[in-house]
Amino acid sequence: MNETIFEKIEQCAHTLNVELDAQEMAHYASTAGLLDSDLSAIQDLFEYLKDKKVETVVNMLLRTSRFP
């Protein structure tokens, strides 16, 4: 399955509880005149933030859970 960069950004945004869909991001990129390198940087940032959030949640669950 070939996802567009906009769909990947949308998935990361969803994980971060940010209301941003692929169409809105595409519209913004078009009106702002963003280049492919700009979109890649935005995607990298969203992926970094998503990974950081997931890691934080996992660590919190491990710290607060009780093993038998």
Buried (B, 14 or more C-beta within 10 A) or exposed (E): EEEEBBBBBBBBBEBEEEEBBBEBBBEEBEEEEBEEEEBEEBBEEBBEBBEEBEEEEEEEEEEEEEEE
